[in-house]
Amino acid sequence: MGRAIYFSVDLHGHINPTLGFIRELVDSGEEVFYYSSDAFQPIIESTGATFRSYRGDVKFETYDGGGIETFLITADFILQRNQTIIENFREEISRLQPDYIIHDAFCYWGREFARMLHIPGITVFDHFAYIDEMADVDPEFFLKNVLRAEDDPLYKNNPEPIQLYRKLLGKLSKLIRAKYGIDQVNIINDIFCSKEQLNIVMTTRDMQLYPEAFDDSYLFAGYSIYPRKESAGFPFEQLDGRPLLYIAFGTIFNDVELLYRHCIEAFRDSEWQVVMAIGHQVDLASLGPVPANFIVQQYVPQLAILERASAFITHGGANSVHESICYEVPTVVLPQSFDQFMGALAVERAGTGMYIRDAVPTAVQLRDSVNKLIEDPSYKDNCKVLHESFERAGGPSRIAQEILRYVEHWQPNQQLQEHTTHTGTRGEQ
């Protein structure tokens, strides 16, 4: 029996996709210590893993300032947390004597601990994956949709996208080097991806943007839903058999009162029965009288509603996009933050839904988009095709098998070779 440590990002969208393969590892005889925030202890322990608390030292947040400012602030956040976690947990991790460490791509400290202890490290991409090599395939896409650098003076004055991308990356790397003393850092692959010899991507190549940029170190394992006990209290008895439209904008960027108002205007007194989750940042009373065909709550049991839904208006988070595909529900995507823009593009290119580019679309746009989803059967057909690709990829059982195989055959010198070959930008390799 081996002993593993998993370092998580303490957000629902990063934890839910990992639960299945953690359960598989435990069922295969592995002992897994799973680090997260206290709120997630019950669901983590349901997998058989041993919960360990970050003790308030992480508290992942999001920042939606736009442009490369977002990347710099997020990188700074990750590296500050890295210093805190390394300092506060070094002795504890050493005492556990893990045989290997698995970590979220944003948990840079997982990679650092693996190197300190000279043990295998494995990265998990539970969000929409973006890596440095994607910029070689389509630098314009990377600049606009990942770095969102259109307002940067360098962008406006440089006609060559790939040269501009490398300049921007160099600019960010210099700032990181000056503050944290990390030489030859590639801010994408090192800080935001914590790249390892084995990198698990929780989707398939059919859904991944620019899959040709990903080499064989990336395992595309598909997506599967781990059953979770969602809070009771939803009035299922009010669902009356009419076509069901589900509307939700995630657990973070849901302070979108005007957008909720437009959704109400679009589907008020329509043939749809609408379930709308508004989170905790908008006061229900501020939305005015709730139409008779709407059920509006702060929290909605998403899996149970998707199982019944015919269409879904979503922010485009990785969990929501993949869960909708698993239930073969086409989507209208209204992204609110940078990774969700990638989700919207992935949905659009896969043909499983529509990407509305207006920040706050009108009621007419919303209504017309949902009608098109239903009238055109190709959207639902494409959901079915992708769902089947998720299942063929192997899911949690394959992830567990590949992790154990990798750990069994790992050699210490691999770690050093990987560290020396990928820490610089591709232009330096």
N, C-alpha and C positions, 0 to 999 in steps of 0.2 A: 504494500500500500504506500502510495506517495503522498506527500503533503504539498498543497498548493496554497498560494495567497492570491486573492483577486482584489485589485484596487479599482473602485468604481467612481464614476461621476455621480454625485448624489442628486440625480434628477430622474423622474419616472421614465422619460424617453431613453435614458442610457441604461437603466437597470432592467426594465422589463424584457428586452431582447436576450439578456444573458442568462435568465433563470433556467431555461430549458437545458442548456449545455452544462450549467453548474450541477443541475440535478443528475444529468447523465454521468458526470465525473464522480459524484458521490455514490451513485448506484454501482459504478464500476469498482468501487472500493477506495477511491481517493478521499483524503481528508482535505477539505477546503475551508480556509478562513477568508471570509468575505468582508472587506472594509467598506463602510458606507456611513450614512447619517442615521441617527436613531429612529427616525420615522419609518425607515424601510426594514427595520429588524424583523417584523412578522413575516413579510413576504420572502425575505432572504432565508429565514430559518425554515420556511416551508419546503425549500429545496433539499434540506438535510445539511446545508453548509452551516458552519459556525460563524455567527455574526460578530464582527469587531467594529467598534465605533471610532470614527474620526475625531470624536470628542470636540466637535465644533471647529476643527482646524481647516476644513475645506470650504463648505458652503458655496458650491458653484453658483455663479450668477451668469447673466447674459448682458451684453452691451450692444446696442444697436445704433451706434453713432454713424455708421456708414464709412466706406472707404478704408484705406490702410490704417486709419486711426483705430478702427475696431480691432484689427489684427494686432497692433502694437499693445493696446490695452489688454487684450485677452492673453497675449503671450506673457506680458508682465504679470498678470493675475496667476497664470499657471506656474511661472517660475518663482513667484513669491510663495505660493502654496507649496511648491516643491521644497524650498528651503525650510519652511515650517515643518512639513511632514518628515523630512529627513532628520531634522534636529530632534523632533519630539518622539519619533517612533523607531529610531535606529536600534536602540537596545531591544525593544519589543520584537521587532522583526528578526533580529539576530537570534533571540531566544527561541523563536518558533522554528528556526532551522528549516525553512521551506526547501523543497526539492526544485521548485520552479515557481515563477511569478507570472500571472496573467493580469493584464491591466487595460483599462480603457485607453484609447488613443490619446485622450487629453490628460491622462495621468502620467506625466513625465517622471514622477517619482518612482513609478513601477519599474521603468527602464533603469533608473539610477540604482535602485535597490538590487535589481538582478545583476548589474555589473559589479556592485560592491561585494555581493555574495558569491560571484562567479558561478551563477546558475542560469538556466535557460529563462528567457523572457518571451512572452507572447503578447501581441497587441490585438485588441478587439476594436473594430470600427462598428459601433452600433448606431452611427449617424450616417448621413450621406458622405461617402468618402471623397476626399479631394487630396491629391498628392502632387508633388512638384512636377512629376513627369507629365501630367496632364497639360501643363503649359507648353511643352514641346509639341504636343499634338495640335492644340488650338490656343495660342497665347491670348488672342482677343477675348475668347470666352473666359479664360482665367482672370484676366484683368477686370472684366466687367462684372462677372457673376461670383467670383470668389473674393478677390481683393477689393472689388467695387471701387476702383481707383479713378473713375472718370473725372472727378473733380481735382485730382492731384495735378499740380503744375507740370510734373514730369510727363504725365499722360498727354496733356494738351500740346506739348512741345516736341514729342518724340514720335515720328511716323512708323517706327519699326516696333511692333508689339512685343516680340521676343526679347529684343534689347531692352525695351522699357521694363518688361517684367523682371529681368535680371537686375536692372538698376534699382527697382523698387525693393526687390528681395535683399539686395546688398545694403540698401539704406536701412531696412529693418534689422538686418543682422548686425550691422555696426552698432546700432542703438542697444541691442541685446548684449553684444560683446562688451560694450563700455560699462554697462550696469552690472552684469553678472559674470563677466570674465570668461565667457564660453567662446572658445575659438572655433572658427570654421563652422559655424552653426547654420544649418538650413532651416529657417524658421518654419517652413511648411512641414518637411519630412521629420525633423527632429522634435520641434516643440509641439506642433499640432497633431502629429501622427505618432510620435514616439516609436518610429519604425523599428521592427525586429526582424529576425530571420523568418519567423512565422507571423503573418498578419491575417487576422480573420475578418472578413467583410460580410456583414449580415444582410446580404442580398444576393442576386445572381448577376452575371455579366450582362444578361438581357436587360436588366434594369439600371445598371451602372452607366453613368456618363463617361464616355471615352474609355471603354474597358481595355482597349489596346495599350493604354499607358501603364497597366498593372502587370508586373512580371509574375513569375511562378511562386514568389514568396507570399503572394496574396491568395488566400483560400476563400473563394466565393461559396458560402455555405447555405445560401437561401435564407428564408425567414419563416419562422413558425411561431405560433401563439402559445405561450405558456398559460394555462388556466390560472386566473387570479380571482380572488374573492373581492369583488368591488362592493363598495358601501351600499347597504340596503336603503330603501326609502324612495326609490323611483316608482311612480304610479303606473305600473305595467297594465293594470286593469283599464286604463284610459286609452290604450292603443286599440283602435277599433277596426283595423283591417284595411284602411285606406293606404295608398302608397305613402311610404314613410321617407321623409327627408330629414337627414341629420345635419346639424350645423354646430361646429365647435372650432375654436381657434387656440387650443392647447392650454397649458397650465401656466405659461409665462407671459407671452405677448397677447393678452386677451383684454387689454384696456382699450377697446375699440367700440365705444358706445355708438358712434355714427354708423358703423358697419352693421351692428346689431339692428339699429333702427331701419336701415335699408333692407335687411333680410325680412324684417316684419312687414314692411311695406310691400316687398316683392311677393310674399306668399300668403298674405292675409286673405282669409276667406277663399283660398284656392282649393283645388282638389287634393292637395297634399295635406297630410298630417305632419307637422313639423316638431321635431325635438331639438331644442337649442340649449347648449351649455354656455353659460356666460362667465364662469369663474367667479373670483372674489373681488375683482377690481371695479366692477360696474354694479351700481345699485339697480336692482330690478325695477324699482319704482320709477327710476329716471327714464325707462323705456316706454312708459305710458301703459294704457290698458293692453293686456295680453289677449290676442285674438283667440277665439274659441278653438281653432284648429292647431294651436301652438301649446306645447308643454315646455316651459322655460324654467331651468333650474341652474343653480351655481355649479353643481356637479352632476354628471350623467354617467352611468355605467357603460362605457364606450363599446365594449365587446358585445354586450347584450343588445345594444341598439343597432350596431353594424350588422349583426346577424339578421335583423328584421328590415334593414334599410334598403331603399332602391337607389338612393343618391346621397352624396356627402359633400357638403361645403366645408373645406378645411384650410388650415394655415399651411399645410404641407410639411409638417414635422415627419421625421423618418418613421416613428411608430405609427402615426395616423395613416400615412401613405401605404405602408406595408400591411397594416391590419385591414385596411379597406380592400386591398388586393386579395388578401387571404379569404375575405368574405365575398369577393368578386363584386364589389360596389364601386361604380365609377365616381370620380371626384371632380369638383370644381375647386381649384387651388388658388388661394389668395395669400401669398407668402408675406410674412411680417418681419423676418430677420434673415441674415445672409445664408445660413444653411438651408432654410426653407425655400429660398429662391432656387437652389439646386434641386430640391425636391419637386418644385413646380416644373422645372425643365425636364426632370426625369419622367414625370407623369406625362407631360406633353409629348416627349419623344417616344415613349412606350405606347402611347395611344390609349391610356387607361383613364384619361380625363382631360380637362381643359385648364389652361393657365391664364387667368385674368391678370393683366399687367397693371391695371389701374389700382392705386393704393386703396381707394374706397369706391368700388364700382356702384353704379346706380341700381335702383331696384329693377329697372328694365333689363340691364345687363345680367343681373343675377338670375332673373326669371328666364330669360332667353337661353342662358348657358345651361341651366338645369334641364330645360325642355329639350335642348339638343342632345344632352347625355342620354335621355330616355328614348328619343326618336331615332337615334343612330345606334343600332345594336353593336357596332364595332367596338365601342368603348367597353361594354360588358364582356364581349368576346375576348378582347385583349387582356382584361383582368383575369379571365379564366386561363388564358395561355401563360401569363406570368405566374399565376398561382401554381400551375403545374410545374413550371420551371423551379419555383421555390422548393417544391416537394422532391423533385428529382435531384436537387443539389445535396440533399442529405440531412440538412438541419442539425439539430443538437447532437444526435448520435454521431454524425460524421465529424463534427467539431471536436467532440470528446476523443474520438479515435485518433484524429490527426494530432491533437495536442499530446496524447500519450505516446504516439509514435515518434513525434518530434523530440520529446523529452528523452525517450529511450535512446535515440541515436545522436543526441546533441553532443558535441565535443567542445571543450572550453575554448579552444583557439578560434572557433567560429565567431564567438562574441567579439573578440579583438578585431578579427578581419572585418566584420560588419561595421564595427565602430569606426574603423579607419577609412572605409570605402564610401560611407553614405553621409558623413557629417558635413561635408562641403557641398556647395551647390553643384549641379550637374556640369556646369561649365568648368569647375575646378577638378572634376574627377578624372 
